[in-house]
Amino acid sequence: MNVDLRQHKNLIQELDRLFPLQNPRPTDSIDTIRYNSGARSVVEKLLHELYRQEQEGEEYFKVLNSE
């Protein structure tokens, strides 16, 4: 991903709060289940990429500090 998500950490955390991981209810329509699943999958991708970028950032600074 070519976007530095670390600059948008607060937004990603807010999306995680707005679209929590939840099981569908028996009363949910298929459209609702699909919408919630799609929204959550975007949040999961952003969280994963944010974590990866934070880890890479730590490694980058370790290399800089060791020189």
N, C-alpha and C positions, 0 to 999 in steps of 0.2 A: 504494500500500500504506500503510495507516495505522499500521504498527508501525515504530518506530525500530530498524532492524536493526543499526545501529552498536553498540547495546548488547549485541548477540548475535554479534559478529564471531567470537569464539573458537568458538562452537558451529557456526557456518556453516563455518569452516575445518576443524573436526573432521569434519563431515558430508562435506565435499569430500574429505577423506582416506579416510573410510570407504567412500564411493561414488565412486571415481575414474571418469573417462571411460575406457571400455575397449570394445574391439570384442568382439562375441559370438564364442564358440568354436563350432566345428562340433558339438561334443558337448553344448552347452547345449540344454536343452529350450526350447520356445516360452514356457512359463510363466516360466522363469528369465530369458530375454531380456526379456520384458515387465516383470518385476519390476525388474530392473536398469535398464532404460530409464526406467521410471517414477520410480524413486528418483533417478536422475541428473537427470531433468528438473526435479525439485523443487529439487535442489542448484543447478542452473544458474539457475533463477528467483531463488533467494535470493541467489546471487552477483551477478546482474545488478542486482537491487534494492539490494543493499548498495552496489555501485559507484555507482549513480545517487544514492543518498542521500549518499554521501561527497562526490560532486561538487557536489551542491546545497548541502551544508554548507559546503564551501570557498567557493562563490560567496556564500553568506549572510554569512560572516565577512568577505569582501572588501568587501562593501557596508557592513557595520557599521564596519569600520576606516577606510573612506574618508570617513565623515561627520564 
